[in-house]
Amino acid sequence: MQQASASAVTTPSANASCSINRITVNRYSECEWITIHVDVVKIVRGQPVLAGTADFDVKHQMTLKAKSANWSEKFYISKAKTTRAGKGLHVNVAASSKSGTKAKVHFDQGHTLDSKSSGSVDYKTDPIKKGKVNAKAKTTYKYTFTKAGYSPGTVSYDSAVYRCDNYYGTSGCTIPESPTGVSMINQPVIAFGIRELRARGGHYGDPFGGKPLHWMINEKQKKKNRAAVCPKKPPADAERAGRTSCDEYPFASTYEGGTNLPAKQRTITWVKKAENDSQGATITNWRRAWHVMDHDPFFVII
């Protein structure tokens, strides 16, 4: 069986697209499409003998929810291409998860792979206290193959990693490896400062080919990051214009903040306090909607 790989989608759509032998994801969905090969073995005089084969595809479509820690997925099993004793092979499907999430499979267990079939998995997560972030988890799928007179066999593989939280008072689950984007369009001076940095070659957080930033939940380090790059007093011309609030980029609340990047990859912009406060509200609303937590990647739209 070929290993499934993962790729992140910068701008989420309703459902992640599907690609053979890959896991494709966006923030709230994944499509996993794999090919499974089964060797049907018979024990002859104490020795395993290859008696036939079965090859089939499985396609999973999982959709998570921003406002619920319970969700579901559908999966589709193709008709198998078989040789010799591969015909008439029965399959059972199981699924398991961790970190407070339980998976329950709905499937016609014992179905023969001589015809296509489908099923679903329901996910239910234990109640999450406000402010808590569950550990990351993934689904492990296990297929058991049986046929009278032949040795049973199994195949296992995993889904993409997902994570549930109730950080802001609403439980929900996301695929944290998939970057999202926060818009600074309504903060024009801040956006101008970032635009000038990008024009000089600063590429962190740039959705057009740059590296993502990574959110950081650490108030102590956040204050250190800001103090490392923001002077205590604005320049005279900025003060005369009422721009007395220092806005740092990358943000202090990122792992790239402060002096963690070279000087050519960072900047500060003096703005009015109202614009900096507006930025704070924008970021909070974005994080709440997309369940952005510690180490999550993201881009900045200007």
C-alpha positions as CSV (number, residue, x, y, z in Angstrom):
1,M,0.0,0.0,0.0
2,Q,1.3,3.4,-0.9
3,Q,1.6,6.0,1.9
4,A,-0.8,8.9,1.9
5,S,0.8,12.3,2.0
6,A,-0.5,15.7,3.1
7,S,-0.6,19.1,1.6
8,A,-2.1,22.3,3.0
9,V,-4.5,24.6,1.2
10,T,-3.9,28.3,1.9
11,T,-7.4,29.5,1.1
12,P,-10.0,27.0,2.4
13,S,-12.9,26.0,0.2
14,A,-16.1,24.1,1.1
15,N,-14.4,20.8,0.8
16,A,-10.8,19.7,0.3
17,S,-10.2,18.5,-3.3
18,C,-9.2,14.9,-3.9
19,S,-6.1,13.4,-5.4
20,I,-5.2,9.8,-5.7
21,N,-2.8,8.4,-2.9
22,R,-2.8,11.7,-1.1
23,I,-4.4,13.5,1.8
24,T,-5.5,17.0,0.8
25,V,-6.8,19.3,3.5
26,N,-8.1,22.8,4.2
27,R,-8.9,24.2,7.6
28,Y,-12.2,22.3,8.1
29,S,-12.1,19.3,5.8
30,E,-9.9,16.6,4.3
31,C,-10.1,14.2,1.4
32,E,-8.1,11.0,1.7
33,W,-8.0,8.8,-1.4
34,I,-5.8,5.7,-1.2
35,T,-5.2,2.5,-3.0
36,I,-5.1,-0.8,-1.0
37,H,-3.5,-4.0,-2.1
38,V,-4.4,-7.3,-0.4
39,D,-2.6,-10.6,-0.8
40,V,-4.9,-13.5,-0.2
41,V,-2.9,-16.3,1.5
42,K,-3.6,-19.9,2.0
43,I,-1.6,-22.1,4.4
44,V,-0.6,-25.3,2.6
45,R,1.3,-27.9,4.5
46,G,2.2,-25.3,7.1
47,Q,3.5,-22.8,4.6
48,P,1.9,-19.5,3.3
49,V,1.0,-19.6,-0.4
50,L,-0.2,-16.7,-2.4
51,A,-3.6,-17.7,-3.7
52,G,-4.9,-14.4,-5.2
53,T,-5.0,-10.6,-4.9
54,A,-7.5,-7.8,-4.5
55,D,-6.9,-4.1,-5.3
56,F,-9.4,-1.3,-4.5
57,D,-9.6,2.4,-3.7
58,V,-11.0,4.1,-0.6
59,K,-12.0,7.7,-0.6
60,H,-12.7,9.5,2.7
61,Q,-14.4,13.0,2.9
62,M,-14.2,14.4,6.4
63,T,-15.9,17.7,7.3
64,L,-15.1,19.3,10.7
65,K,-17.2,22.0,12.4
66,A,-16.2,25.4,13.7
67,K,-19.0,25.4,16.3
68,S,-19.2,21.8,17.4
69,A,-16.7,19.2,18.5
70,N,-18.9,16.4,16.9
71,W,-18.6,15.8,13.2
72,S,-18.8,13.0,10.6
73,E,-17.2,11.7,7.5
74,K,-18.2,9.5,4.6
75,F,-16.0,6.9,2.9
76,Y,-16.5,5.1,-0.4
77,I,-14.9,1.7,-1.3
78,S,-14.6,0.8,-5.0
79,K,-15.2,-2.6,-6.5
80,A,-12.0,-4.6,-6.2
81,K,-10.0,-5.8,-9.1
82,T,-9.2,-9.4,-8.1
83,T,-7.1,-12.4,-9.2
84,R,-8.0,-16.0,-8.4
85,A,-8.9,-16.3,-4.7
86,G,-9.2,-12.6,-4.3
87,K,-12.8,-12.9,-5.5
88,G,-15.3,-13.1,-2.6
89,L,-13.0,-11.4,0.0
90,H,-15.0,-10.0,2.9
91,V,-14.0,-6.7,4.6
92,N,-14.7,-5.2,8.1
93,V,-13.9,-1.6,8.8
94,A,-13.0,-0.1,12.2
95,A,-11.9,3.5,13.2
96,S,-10.5,4.9,16.4
97,S,-9.4,8.3,17.7
98,K,-7.9,9.8,20.8
99,S,-7.8,13.0,22.9
100,G,-11.4,12.8,24.1
101,T,-12.8,12.0,20.6
102,K,-14.5,8.7,19.9
103,A,-15.1,7.3,16.4
104,K,-18.1,5.1,15.5
105,V,-18.2,3.3,12.1
106,H,-21.4,2.7,10.2
107,F,-20.8,0.1,7.6
108,D,-22.2,-3.2,6.2
109,Q,-19.5,-5.3,8.0
110,G,-18.5,-8.4,6.1
111,H,-19.3,-6.9,2.7
112,T,-17.5,-8.6,-0.1
113,L,-15.2,-6.5,-2.3
114,D,-16.8,-7.9,-5.4
115,S,-19.0,-4.7,-5.5
116,K,-18.6,-1.2,-4.4
117,S,-19.8,0.0,-1.0
118,S,-19.9,3.0,1.3
119,G,-20.1,3.9,5.0
120,S,-19.6,6.7,7.5
121,V,-17.9,7.6,10.7
122,D,-19.4,9.7,13.4
123,Y,-17.1,11.5,15.8
124,K,-18.2,12.6,19.3
125,T,-15.9,14.6,21.6
126,D,-16.2,14.8,25.4
127,P,-17.2,18.2,26.7
128,I,-14.3,20.7,26.6
129,K,-13.9,23.3,29.3
130,K,-13.7,26.9,28.2
131,G,-10.0,27.9,27.6
132,K,-8.9,24.4,27.0
133,V,-7.3,23.0,23.9
134,N,-7.3,19.3,23.4
135,A,-4.2,17.5,22.2
136,K,-4.0,16.8,18.5
137,A,-5.4,13.5,17.3
138,K,-6.0,11.6,14.2
139,T,-8.2,8.7,13.0
140,T,-6.7,5.3,12.6
141,Y,-8.6,3.1,10.1
142,K,-8.2,-0.7,10.2
143,Y,-9.5,-3.1,7.6
144,T,-9.8,-6.8,8.3
145,F,-10.1,-9.2,5.4
146,T,-11.5,-12.7,5.7
147,K,-12.4,-15.6,3.4
148,A,-13.2,-19.1,4.5
149,G,-10.2,-21.4,4.1
150,Y,-7.7,-18.5,3.9
151,S,-5.7,-16.6,6.4
152,P,-7.2,-13.3,7.6
153,G,-5.3,-10.1,6.8
154,T,-5.3,-6.4,8.0
155,V,-4.4,-3.0,6.6
156,S,-4.2,0.2,8.6
157,Y,-3.7,3.9,7.8
158,D,-4.3,7.3,9.4
159,S,-6.2,10.4,8.6
160,A,-4.8,14.0,8.7
161,V,-4.2,15.4,12.2
162,Y,-7.1,17.4,13.7
163,R,-7.5,19.3,17.0
164,C,-10.5,20.3,19.1
165,D,-10.7,23.3,21.5
166,N,-13.0,25.5,23.5
167,Y,-10.5,28.4,23.8
168,Y,-13.0,31.2,23.3
169,G,-16.1,29.5,24.7
170,T,-17.2,27.7,21.5
171,S,-16.1,24.2,21.0
172,G,-14.9,23.3,17.5
173,C,-12.3,21.3,15.6
174,T,-9.9,22.1,12.8
175,I,-7.0,20.7,10.8
176,P,-4.2,22.8,12.4
177,E,-1.6,22.2,9.7
178,S,-3.7,24.0,7.1
179,P,-2.8,27.8,7.1
180,T,-5.5,30.4,7.3
181,G,-5.2,34.1,6.7
182,V,-5.9,37.3,8.7
183,S,-6.7,40.5,6.9
184,M,-5.2,43.9,7.7
185,I,-7.1,45.7,5.0
186,N,-9.1,47.6,7.6
187,Q,-5.9,48.8,9.3
188,P,-4.5,50.9,6.4
189,V,-1.3,52.3,8.1
190,I,-0.4,48.9,9.5
191,A,-1.0,47.3,6.0
192,F,1.2,50.0,4.4
193,G,4.0,49.2,6.8
194,I,3.8,45.5,5.9
195,R,3.5,46.3,2.2
196,E,6.7,48.3,2.4
197,L,8.5,45.5,4.1
198,R,7.4,43.0,1.5
199,A,8.6,45.4,-1.2
200,R,12.1,45.3,0.4
201,G,12.0,41.5,0.3
202,G,10.3,40.6,3.6
203,H,8.3,37.5,2.8
204,Y,7.2,36.0,6.1
205,G,3.4,35.9,6.2
206,D,3.1,36.7,2.5
207,P,0.4,34.5,1.0
208,F,2.0,34.9,-2.4
209,G,4.9,32.6,-2.0
210,G,6.2,33.6,1.4
211,K,6.6,31.4,4.5
212,P,3.8,31.3,7.0
213,L,3.9,32.9,10.4
214,H,3.1,30.7,13.5
215,W,0.8,31.9,16.3
216,M,2.2,31.9,19.8
217,I,0.2,31.7,23.1
218,N,2.7,33.0,25.6
219,E,2.0,36.4,27.1
220,K,5.4,36.6,28.8
221,Q,7.3,36.0,25.6
222,K,4.9,38.3,23.7
223,K,5.9,41.2,25.9
224,K,9.6,40.4,25.5
225,N,9.2,40.2,21.7
226,R,7.5,43.6,21.6
227,A,10.0,45.2,23.9
228,A,12.9,43.9,21.8
229,V,11.8,45.8,18.7
230,C,9.6,48.7,19.8
231,P,11.2,51.9,21.3
232,K,9.6,53.3,24.4
233,K,9.0,56.7,22.7
234,P,7.9,57.4,19.1
235,P,9.9,59.7,16.7
236,A,8.9,63.3,16.9
237,D,7.2,63.4,13.6
238,A,5.1,60.4,14.4
239,E,4.2,61.9,17.8
240,R,3.1,65.1,16.1
241,A,0.8,63.1,13.8
242,G,-0.7,61.3,16.8
243,R,0.9,58.0,15.8
244,T,2.2,57.0,19.3
245,S,1.5,53.2,19.2
246,C,4.2,50.9,17.9
247,D,3.0,48.1,15.6
248,E,5.5,45.3,15.1
249,Y,5.6,42.9,12.3
250,P,5.9,39.9,12.5
251,F,3.4,40.2,15.4
252,A,4.8,39.9,18.9
253,S,2.4,36.9,19.4
254,T,4.2,34.8,16.8
255,Y,7.2,32.5,17.0
256,E,8.7,34.8,14.3
257,G,8.2,37.9,16.4
258,G,10.7,40.1,18.3
259,T,14.2,39.6,17.0
260,N,13.7,36.0,16.0
261,L,14.0,36.9,12.3
262,P,16.8,39.0,10.7
263,A,16.2,42.7,10.6
264,K,15.5,42.7,6.9
265,Q,12.5,40.4,7.5
266,R,10.8,42.6,10.1
267,T,9.6,46.1,10.6
268,I,7.8,48.5,13.0
269,T,5.1,51.1,12.1
270,W,4.0,53.9,14.3
271,V,0.2,54.1,14.2
272,K,-2.7,55.7,16.1
273,K,-3.8,53.8,19.1
274,A,-7.3,53.3,17.7
275,E,-5.8,51.5,14.7
276,N,-3.7,49.2,16.9
277,D,-6.8,48.5,19.0
278,S,-8.8,47.7,15.9
279,Q,-6.0,45.3,14.8
280,G,-6.3,43.5,18.1
281,A,-10.1,43.0,17.7
282,T,-9.5,41.8,14.1
283,I,-7.0,39.2,15.2
284,T,-9.2,38.0,18.1
285,N,-12.2,37.6,15.8
286,W,-10.1,35.8,13.2
287,R,-8.6,33.4,15.8
288,R,-12.1,32.6,17.2
289,A,-13.6,31.9,13.8
290,W,-10.7,29.7,12.6
291,H,-9.7,28.2,16.0
292,V,-6.1,29.4,15.6
293,M,-4.0,28.1,18.5
294,D,-0.3,27.8,19.5
295,H,2.1,27.0,16.6
296,D,-0.7,27.2,14.0
297,P,0.5,28.6,10.6
298,F,-1.1,31.6,9.0
299,F,-0.7,34.3,6.4
300,V,-1.3,38.1,6.6
301,I,-3.5,39.7,3.9
302,I,-2.9,43.3,3.0
